[in-house]
Amino acid sequence: MTTTTASASGRDAPGSNDPRSEPTPPRLLATLARTFPQVAPSGLDALARRGHVRAHPAGSVLCHQGEHEDSFCVILTGQLDVFVNHAAGREFATYLPAASTLGGLEYFTEEPRVADVVASEPVTVLEMTHEDLDAIATEHPGVLKAIARELLVSLTQSRERFMELSATSARVAAGTEVFVSYAREDVDFARRLTNGLRRLEIRVWLDVFSITPGKSWARQVGEALDRCPLMVLIVSPHSMASENSDDEWNYFLDKRKEVIPVLYEPVEIPFRLKKLQYVDFTGEFDSALTRLAVAIRGAAIASRS
């Protein structure tokens, strides 16, 4: 995992010079004030000076379920996805946006991490150790109370996000069918993607799963193209060179229907597709699958409004 580290005051990772002699960046203080609105400026400054700003690329795992990890983070930019592992597999639970915290529950309970947390996009966090928090609490007792308050708010919001995601998924499953366009060389990835979306209760039309034997393949594909209001286009060198795939996504755009490109392998993207927001699957699969599911749900609701 690649990270870039700087002290909260903007210096490199701590060395012989004391970063506390430098002013704290206003943008950092503003994010901390959003996260902990009850904390006095002196307490926010103490958090900033004790912490280190770390940058993580998309797909980075910031914490691992079941492990004891001595860190507490404030998310400064980007978004983290939370996954819970259980006997039935790995399940998306919620997401953590900027100005949320990570690791507060484990700080108070001293228990192992309760979930995997993965960067769904490039993120920056202000990270500090439990020892740092102990030191801050000695000087600024109100900070721990604010962290506990933010933790309760975060847990409530996470529950609401999960319920909203589940409810939206049920609505999508009830009516919207998603057409998957791909090149034959990418069929293994198309199968994996389809199975992942179906586990999230999204209806998917993929020819290798949905074609009825004994009937015209071309007619069934055409009927699916007409019936499905949404398309997931698997983008790769193979699909961009495929006449069938080219016909399918151009037909959808001509009909003014939604196309969500999925970047499977890097390739030069045609001009007509460049203006569309894509989901990057060149990194961590589960995190990208979550982003795709959210995009499908949003597009499905918009198409029926």
CORGI-V901671 format. One record per residue. PHI is phi as a letter, one per 20 degrees, with the letter a starting at -180 (* if undefined). PSI is psi in degrees with one decimal (* if undefined). BURIAL is b if it has 9 or more other C-alpha atoms within 8 Angstrom, else e. Layout:
# CORGI-V901671
((PHI PSI BURIAL) (PHI PSI BURIAL))
This chain:
# CORGI-V901671
((* 132.3 e) (e 130.0 e) (c 153.3 e) (d 131.5 e) (d 139.4 b) (b 151.9 b) (f 160.3 b) (f -24.0 b) (e 0.4 b) (o -2.0 e) (e 171.9 b) (f 174.5 e) (g 147.5 e) (g 136.4 b) (c -137.3 e) (f -23.4 e) (e 146.5 e) (e 113.1 e) (f -16.5 b) (f -8.4 e) (e -9.3 e) (d 150.9 e) (f 147.8 e) (f 134.2 b) (g 133.0 b) (g -36.2 e) (f -37.4 e) (f -44.8 b) (f -36.3 b) (f -40.9 e) (f -41.9 b) (f -36.0 b) (f -34.3 b) (f -39.2 e) (f -41.6 b) (c 73.9 b) (f -17.3 e) (e -9.1 e) (e 136.7 b) (f 155.5 e) (g -35.7 e) (f -36.3 e) (f -39.6 b) (f -41.4 b) (f -36.7 b) (f -41.1 b) (f -45.4 b) (f -40.7 b) (f -25.7 b) (f -27.0 b) (e 170.9 b) (c 133.4 b) (e 125.0 b) (c 135.4 b) (d 132.6 b) (c 131.7 b) (f 163.5 b) (g 139.2 b) (n -10.1 b) (f 140.1 b) (e 115.1 b) (e -24.6 e) (b 157.0 b) (c 129.8 b) (g 135.0 b) (n -6.9 e) (d 147.8 e) (e 116.7 e) (c 128.4 e) (e 65.1 e) (b 150.2 b) (c 133.8 b) (c 146.1 b) (d 126.6 b) (f 118.7 b) (e -46.0 b) (b 154.4 b) (n -169.4 b) (b 143.7 b) (d 142.4 b) (d 141.9 b) (d 126.5 b) (c 138.5 b) (d 129.4 b) (e 131.8 b) (b -174.6 e) (f -32.4 e) (e -6.8 e) (p -160.8 e) (d 130.1 e) (c 132.6 e) (f 132.4 b) (d -49.9 b) (a -174.2 b) (c 158.6 b) (c 113.5 b) (e 178.6 b) (g 146.6 b) (m 7.6 b) (e 170.8 b) (d 159.6 b) (c 125.2 e) (o 1.3 b) (f -41.0 b) (f -44.5 e) (f -29.4 b) (f -43.3 b) (f -34.3 e) (e -19.8 e) (l 28.7 e) (e 165.0 e) (f 165.9 b) (f 141.7 b) (e -3.6 e) (a 164.0 b) (e 139.6 b) (c 123.4 b) (c 138.4 b) (f 115.7 b) (e -12.6 b) (b 171.3 b) (g 132.8 b) (c 155.3 b) (c 141.0 b) (c 153.9 b) (e 114.0 b) (d 139.3 b) (b 161.4 b) (e 168.6 b) (f -32.9 b) (f -38.1 e) (f -44.5 b) (f -40.2 b) (g -42.9 e) (f -41.5 e) (f -39.7 b) (f -32.8 b) (f -40.5 e) (e -31.2 e) (c 81.6 e) (g -28.8 b) (f -17.9 b) (f -43.5 b) (f -38.5 b) (f -39.3 e) (f -38.8 b) (f -41.7 b) (f -39.8 b) (f -44.1 e) (f -35.2 b) (f -44.1 b) (f -42.5 e) (f -43.7 e) (f -42.4 b) (f -39.1 e) (f -45.4 e) (f -38.0 e) (f -41.3 b) (f -42.3 b) (f -40.3 e) (f -42.6 b) (f -42.1 b) (f -40.1 e) (f -42.6 e) (f -42.7 b) (f -43.0 e) (f -42.6 e) (f -40.7 b) (g -39.5 b) (f -39.2 b) (f -41.5 e) (f -43.8 b) (f -27.7 b) (f -23.6 e) (b -34.1 e) (e 133.1 b) (d 135.2 b) (d 127.1 b) (e 128.8 b) (d 119.3 b) (d 134.1 b) (b 168.6 b) (e 148.7 b) (g -30.4 e) (f -18.1 e) (d 21.2 b) (f -35.0 b) (f -43.1 e) (f -38.8 e) (f -40.8 b) (f -46.4 b) (f -43.2 e) (f -45.1 b) (f -45.5 b) (f -38.8 e) (f -44.0 b) (f -37.7 b) (f -33.0 b) (f -25.2 e) (e 12.6 e) (m 33.6 b) (d 128.9 b) (f 132.1 b) (c 136.8 b) (d 113.4 b) (c 128.4 b) (g -41.1 e) (f -18.5 e) (d -27.1 e) (d -14.3 e) (f 131.7 b) (e 124.6 e) (f 145.8 e) (n -4.1 e) (d 160.2 e) (g 123.4 e) (f -47.7 e) (f -40.0 e) (f -41.0 e) (f -37.3 b) (f -44.5 b) (f -41.6 e) (f -40.0 e) (f -39.6 b) (f -37.7 b) (f -35.1 e) (f -41.1 e) (f 130.1 b) (e -13.7 b) (c 146.3 b) (c 136.5 b) (d 117.6 b) (d 115.3 b) (f 113.2 b) (e 124.3 b) (b 169.7 b) (g -35.2 b) (f -45.9 b) (f -33.8 b) (f -17.1 b) (e -1.8 e) (e 125.6 b) (f -40.0 e) (f -48.3 e) (f -41.6 b) (g -43.9 b) (f -40.3 e) (f -50.6 b) (f -31.1 b) (f -37.2 e) (f -43.2 e) (f -46.5 b) (f -37.5 b) (f -33.5 e) (e 3.2 e) (l 37.6 e) (d 157.3 b) (f 131.3 b) (c 125.8 b) (d 105.0 b) (f 141.7 b) (d 115.8 b) (e 105.9 b) (e -45.2 b) (c 141.4 b) (g 138.5 b) (a 156.5 e) (f 122.8 e) (e 133.2 e) (g 151.8 e) (g -40.8 e) (f -24.3 e) (e -20.3 e) (f -28.3 e) (f -6.4 e) (e 137.4 e) (f 127.3 e) (d 164.1 e) (d 125.6 b) (e 114.3 b) (d 15.5 b) (f -9.3 b) (d -131.3 e) (f 124.2 b) (f -50.9 e) (f -40.3 e) (f -43.2 b) (f -38.1 b) (f -40.0 b) (f -44.5 b) (f -38.6 b) (f -43.4 b) (f -41.8 b) (f -42.8 b) (f -40.8 b) (f -44.2 b) (f -44.3 b) (f -43.2 e) (f -37.1 b) (f -42.7 b) (f -43.1 b) (f -37.4 e) (f -20.1 e) (d 2.9 e) (e * e))
